[in-house]
């Protein structure tokens, strides 16, 4: 292996966790445990806010830190490495567009998460699609009292292209056609990796990141080695350093063996 890898960063949905089983494949659990024994640190990099990270019980003990909420909130233990809120005027603009177009949106605060204008789409995407069957959203007014870290409107790619130029300080990341994650321009998974590397004391060149969706492109580009899953989007595969097998075909273990991490 040309690069000495000290830290691994993993997206959750479609990368660590199977969309079909909503679990981490046992081959990945074993591979991460072996990497940990070999002295490599393990981090999560996800669009999910903290409250929605509920499907990693199999590997919780192995995780050293989190790049969550598409990089808007990164933490190690109880220490916040970075926390980047959206401008209130941008929040207002997105919510106004949701009302005008009559599309639902998930509103992510610093500690709470609300749904707004749900027409059943959020329920289908989150409770069924992501396996969050028992999750209950917080009241919108409670979430809006604190800074907003992310908005997840159920906009089409065309609507996303229309709204984004109107926002003053935002970036967007999409890993499904159903909705898009909008955060501060100071927050994406790549910036989160950089902040985590600086805090933890390793170089960006010593990192390897895994992902399958559009919101993973910044971190795959930023990492020393970017690995796309075999089930990933074509644009993600095109810019990755390496394409491994499908999440349900031992993709994580395959890549870690390929790069002699395990």
C-alpha positions in Angstrom: 0.0 0.0 0.0 1.4 3.3 -1.0 -0.2 5.4 1.7 -0.2 4.7 5.4 -3.8 5.0 6.4 -4.5 6.0 10.0 -8.3 6.8 9.8 -11.3 5.4 8.0 -14.5 7.5 7.3 -17.7 5.7 6.5 -21.0 6.9 5.2 -24.0 5.0 6.8 -26.8 4.4 4.4 -25.8 2.3 1.4 -22.2 2.1 2.6 -22.0 0.6 6.0 -25.7 -0.2 6.3 -27.6 -2.2 3.7 -30.8 -0.6 2.3 -32.3 -4.1 2.1 -31.6 -5.3 5.7 -31.0 -2.0 7.5 -28.0 -3.7 9.2 -24.2 -3.6 8.9 -23.2 -6.8 7.1 -21.3 -9.1 9.4 -18.3 -9.1 7.0 -18.1 -5.3 7.6 -18.4 -5.6 11.3 -15.5 -8.1 11.4 -13.4 -6.0 9.0 -13.8 -2.9 11.1 -12.9 -4.8 14.2 -9.8 -6.1 12.6 -8.8 -2.6 11.3 -9.3 -1.3 14.8 -7.0 -4.0 16.2 -4.5 -2.9 13.6 -4.5 0.6 15.1 -6.7 2.4 12.5 -9.3 4.9 13.8 -12.9 4.7 12.6 -15.2 7.6 12.0 -18.8 7.9 10.7 -19.5 10.5 8.0 -23.3 10.8 7.4 -26.0 13.1 6.3 -28.0 11.9 9.3 -28.3 14.2 12.3 -27.3 12.7 15.6 -30.8 11.8 16.6 -31.2 9.7 13.5 -28.0 7.7 14.0 -29.8 4.7 15.5 -28.6 1.8 13.3 -25.0 1.3 14.3 -25.4 -0.8 17.5 -23.3 -3.5 15.9 -20.2 -1.2 15.6 -20.8 1.6 18.2 -17.9 0.3 20.3 -15.5 0.7 17.4 -16.4 4.3 16.4 -13.9 7.1 17.4 -15.9 10.1 16.2 -18.7 11.4 14.0 -19.0 13.7 11.0 -22.8 14.1 11.2 -25.5 16.2 9.6 -23.5 16.4 6.4 -20.5 17.8 8.2 -22.5 20.6 10.1 -21.9 18.9 13.4 -18.7 16.9 14.1 -17.9 15.4 17.5 -15.6 13.1 19.4 -17.3 11.8 22.6 -19.0 14.8 24.1 -16.6 17.3 22.5 -17.9 19.3 19.5 -15.2 19.5 16.9 -17.3 21.9 14.7 -20.9 23.1 14.6 -21.9 25.2 11.6 -25.5 26.7 11.6 -27.3 28.0 8.6 -28.1 31.7 8.2 -31.6 32.4 9.5 -32.5 34.1 6.2 -31.5 31.0 4.3 -33.6 28.9 6.6 -36.6 31.2 6.0 -36.1 31.1 2.2 -36.1 27.3 2.0 -39.1 27.0 4.3 -41.0 29.6 2.2 -40.2 27.6 -0.9 -41.5 24.5 0.7 -44.8 26.3 1.5 -45.0 27.8 -1.9 -44.4 24.5 -3.7 -46.2 22.4 -1.1 -43.3 20.0 -0.4 -42.3 18.5 3.0 -39.1 19.2 4.7 -37.1 17.8 7.7 -35.8 20.6 9.9 -32.6 19.7 11.9 -31.6 21.7 14.9 -28.7 21.3 17.2 -30.3 18.6 19.3 -33.9 18.1 17.9 -35.4 17.2 14.5 -38.8 18.2 13.2 -40.9 17.4 10.2 -43.0 20.1 8.4 -45.7 19.9 5.8 -45.4 16.1 5.6 -47.7 14.5 3.0 -46.5 11.0 3.7 -43.2 11.4 1.9 -41.1 11.8 5.0 -42.8 8.9 6.6 -42.1 6.6 3.6 -38.5 7.8 3.2 -37.5 7.8 6.8 -39.5 5.2 8.7 -39.8 2.7 5.8 -36.8 3.6 3.5 -34.3 4.1 6.4 -35.9 1.7 8.9 -36.7 4.4 11.4 -39.9 2.7 12.4 -40.0 3.9 16.0 -38.7 7.4 15.5 -40.8 10.4 16.6 -40.1 13.9 15.4 -39.9 16.9 17.8 -42.4 19.8 17.6 -41.3 22.3 14.9 -41.5 25.3 17.3 -39.1 23.7 19.7 -36.6 23.0 16.9 -36.8 26.5 15.5 -35.9 28.1 18.8 -32.3 27.0 18.3 -29.9 27.3 15.4 -30.7 25.2 12.3 -27.9 22.9 11.1 -29.7 21.3 8.1 -32.8 21.4 6.1 -33.9 18.3 4.1 -36.6 19.4 1.6 -38.2 16.9 -0.7 -37.2 19.0 -3.8 -36.5 17.5 -7.2 -33.0 18.1 -8.7 -34.7 20.8 -10.8 -36.1 22.6 -7.8 -32.8 22.3 -6.0 -31.1 24.0 -8.9 -33.7 26.8 -8.7 -33.5 27.5 -5.0 -29.8 27.1 -4.3 -28.6 30.3 -6.2 -31.1 32.3 -4.1 -29.5 31.3 -0.8 -26.7 33.4 0.5 -24.5 30.9 2.3 -25.5 27.3 1.6 -24.4 24.1 -0.1 -26.4 21.0 -1.0 -25.8 17.3 -1.1 -28.1 14.7 -2.6 -27.9 10.9 -2.1 -31.4 10.1 -3.4 -33.8 11.6 -6.0 -36.4 12.0 -3.2 -34.8 14.8 -1.2 -31.7 17.0 -0.8 -29.7 18.0 2.3 -29.0 21.7 2.6 -26.4 23.0 5.0 -24.2 26.1 5.6 -21.6 26.6 2.9 -19.1 26.0 5.7 -20.4 22.4 6.1 -19.9 19.3 4.0 -18.4 15.9 4.7 -15.1 16.9 3.2 -14.8 19.9 5.5 -15.8 17.7 8.3 -13.0 15.2 7.5 -10.5 18.1 7.5 -11.8 19.4 10.8 -11.6 15.9 12.4 -8.1 15.3 11.0 -6.9 18.5 12.5 -8.5 17.8 15.9 -7.3 14.2 16.1 -3.8 14.9 14.9 -3.5 12.9 11.6 -3.1 14.3 8.1 -5.8 14.3 5.5 -3.4 12.2 3.3 -3.6 9.4 5.9 -7.4 9.0 5.6 -9.6 6.8 3.6 -13.3 7.6 3.0 -16.2 5.4 1.8 -19.5 6.5 0.2 -22.2 5.8 -2.3 -24.2 9.0 -2.7 -23.8 12.5 -4.0 -23.2 14.0 -0.6 -20.2 11.7 -0.3 -18.3 13.3 -3.2 -16.7 16.1 -1.1 -15.2 13.6 1.4 -14.1 11.1 -1.2 -12.4 14.0 -3.0 -10.8 15.3 0.2 -9.6 12.0 1.6 -6.2 10.4 0.9 -8.1 7.6 -0.8 -11.8 7.8 -1.8 -13.7 4.5 -2.2 -17.1 4.3 -3.9 -19.4 1.4 -3.2 -20.4 -0.9 -6.1 -24.0 0.2 -5.5 -23.1 3.9 -5.6 -24.1 6.5 -8.1 -22.2 6.7 -11.3 -20.9 10.2 -10.6 -19.5 9.0 -7.3 -17.8 6.0 -8.9 -16.4 8.3 -11.6 -14.4 10.4 -9.2 -13.4 7.8 -6.6 -9.9 6.4 -6.4 -11.3 2.9 -6.1 -14.7 1.2 -6.6 -15.4 -1.7 -4.4 -18.2 -4.3 -4.5 -21.9 -3.8 -3.4 -22.6 -3.1 0.3 -24.4 -6.5 0.3 -21.5 -8.2 -1.4 -18.9 -7.5 1.3 -17.9 -4.2 -0.2 -16.3 -2.8 2.9 -14.2 -5.9 3.7 -13.2 -6.2 0.0 -11.8 -2.7 -0.1 -10.0 -2.9 3.2 -8.3 -6.1 2.1 -7.5 -4.5 -1.3 -5.6 -1.7 0.5 -4.0 -4.0 3.1 -5.8 -2.3 6.0 -6.7 -5.8 7.2 
